[in-house]
Amino acid sequence: MRYYCRRASAGSPLSTNLQLYSLRKAAEGWNDLVQASAAPGLDGVKDLKERQAFILVCLGLSLSQLLGQNSPSPDKDRMDQPGSLLSNILARSQVDRITRHRLNSTFRDFLPYYDSARHFGINKDEKNYRTIDGLTMPELNCFCHMTLEV
């Protein structure tokens, strides 16, 4: 499945929509990855894990922008964690209970991968690397769907 997102800004610093731009980059990365894996399969894809991590980070940046987590607020230190922010937004929305539960659950599954990709430098026990190594295309596809739905 191809994803399509369009950056909706005039390009000036005051109107750049980083949330949608990041989502577009995730969609482009996903589409490129699917195309690259079509003939040789995933084993033949160059830089597979790096590409998956890039898509993951773009999805996370888009969601954190949407949730307001990166807001330049003076109360930033008291801001809720991303899972709580999404849960609160969905609780006040018109989303049905089953969809709300599915989105919250998928977001909880997404967060360890996103956190591992964001903290991908040298780490003592290599847990972040193992987490990203465990990321599958079906999981990443599920995270793409979840992000678009949110």
TAQUI-V269335 format. One record per residue. N is the residue number from 1. OMEGA is omega as a letter, one per 20 degrees, with the letter a starting at -180 (none if undefined). Layout:
# TAQUI-V269335
n: (N & N)
omega: (OMEGA & OMEGA)
This chain:
# TAQUI-V269335
n: (1 & 2 & 3 & 4 & 5 & 6 & 7 & 8 & 9 & 10 & 11 & 12 & 13 & 14 & 15 & 16 & 17 & 18 & 19 & 20 & 21 & 22 & 23 & 24 & 25 & 26 & 27 & 28 & 29 & 30 & 31 & 32 & 33 & 34 & 35 & 36 & 37 & 38 & 39 & 40 & 41 & 42 & 43 & 44 & 45 & 46 & 47 & 48 & 49 & 50 & 51 & 52 & 53 & 54 & 55 & 56 & 57 & 58 & 59 & 60 & 61 & 62 & 63 & 64 & 65 & 66 & 67 & 68 & 69 & 70 & 71 & 72 & 73 & 74 & 75 & 76 & 77 & 78 & 79 & 80 & 81 & 82 & 83 & 84 & 85 & 86 & 87 & 88 & 89 & 90 & 91 & 92 & 93 & 94 & 95 & 96 & 97 & 98 & 99 & 100 & 101 & 102 & 103 & 104 & 105 & 106 & 107 & 108 & 109 & 110 & 111 & 112 & 113 & 114 & 115 & 116 & 117 & 118 & 119 & 120 & 121 & 122 & 123 & 124 & 125 & 126 & 127 & 128 & 129 & 130 & 131 & 132 & 133 & 134 & 135 & 136 & 137 & 138 & 139 & 140 & 141 & 142 & 143 & 144 & 145 & 146 & 147 & 148 & 149 & 150)
omega: (r & r & r & r & a & r & a & r & r & r & r & a & a & a & r & a & a & r & a & r & r & r & r & r & r & r & r & r & r & a & r & a & r & r & a & a & a & a & a & a & a & a & a & a & r & r & a & a & r & r & r & r & r & r & r & a & r & r & a & r & r & a & a & r & a & a & r & a & a & a & r & a & r & r & a & a & a & a & r & r & a & r & r & r & a & a & r & r & a & r & a & a & r & a & a & a & a & r & r & r & a & r & r & a & r & r & r & r & a & a & r & r & a & r & r & r & r & a & a & r & a & r & a & a & r & r & a & r & r & r & r & r & a & a & r & r & r & r & r & r & r & r & r & r & a & a & r & a & r & none)
